[in-house]
């Protein structure tokens, strides 16, 4: 099991960075549609394809710290995309 998701007492705690990413992604129905076509809807596939969408190269193994950093970066890229659309 990934360190990014911790299970305690039958409850799953998802890091805030991943929650923020999920929340921001809801503002981008075009990207969600693309992800459904490109991903097998697993967590890692969605993250990898979002990185590909934004031309972010991934290499190596990603632990909790790296996944949180990647989720933050992807959230910022999505927010920037939304700002461009609003202007």
C-alpha positions in Angstrom: 0.0 0.0 0.0 1.3 3.5 -0.8 2.4 5.7 1.9 0.2 8.4 0.4 -3.0 6.9 1.7 -3.1 5.8 5.4 -5.7 3.6 6.9 -6.6 3.9 10.6 -9.5 2.3 12.4 -11.4 1.5 9.2 -11.0 5.1 8.0 -8.9 6.2 5.1 -7.0 9.5 5.4 -6.2 11.1 2.0 -3.5 13.8 2.1 -4.8 17.4 1.7 -2.7 17.8 -1.5 -4.7 15.0 -3.2 -8.0 16.4 -2.0 -7.1 19.8 -3.3 -6.1 18.3 -6.7 -9.4 16.4 -6.9 -11.4 19.5 -6.0 -9.6 21.7 -8.6 -10.0 19.0 -11.2 -13.7 19.3 -10.9 -13.4 22.8 -12.5 -12.0 21.2 -15.7 -14.6 18.9 -17.4 -12.6 18.9 -20.6 -9.6 17.4 -18.8 -11.8 14.9 -16.9 -13.2 13.7 -20.2 -9.7 13.4 -21.6 -8.5 11.5 -18.5 -11.4 9.0 -18.8 -10.3 8.3 -22.3 -6.6 8.1 -21.5 -6.5 6.5 -18.0 -7.7 3.3 -16.6 -9.1 5.4 -13.7 -6.6 4.1 -11.2 -5.0 6.8 -9.0 -1.5 6.3 -10.4 -2.8 6.4 -14.0 -4.7 9.6 -13.5 -1.7 11.3 -11.8 0.6 10.1 -14.6 -1.7 11.3 -17.4 -2.2 14.6 -15.7 1.5 15.0 -15.6 1.7 14.1 -19.3 -1.0 16.6 -20.1 1.1 19.4 -18.5 4.4 18.1 -20.0 5.8 17.1 -16.6 8.3 14.3 -16.9 8.1 11.6 -14.3 11.0 9.3 -13.4 11.7 7.0 -10.6 9.7 5.9 -7.5 7.4 8.3 -5.7 6.9 8.1 -2.0 4.4 10.1 0.1 6.5 13.3 0.0 7.0 13.2 -3.8 3.3 12.4 -4.5 2.2 15.3 -2.3 4.6 17.6 -4.2 3.4 16.4 -7.6 -0.2 16.8 -6.5 0.5 20.4 -5.5 2.2 21.1 -8.8 -0.6 19.6 -10.8 -3.2 21.6 -8.7 -1.3 24.8 -9.5 -1.1 24.0 -13.2 -4.9 23.4 -13.2 -5.5 26.7 -11.4 -3.3 28.5 -13.9 -5.2 27.0 -16.7 -8.5 28.1 -15.2 -7.2 31.7 -14.7 -6.3 31.8 -18.4 -9.8 30.7 -19.4 -11.4 33.3 -17.1 -9.4 36.2 -18.4 
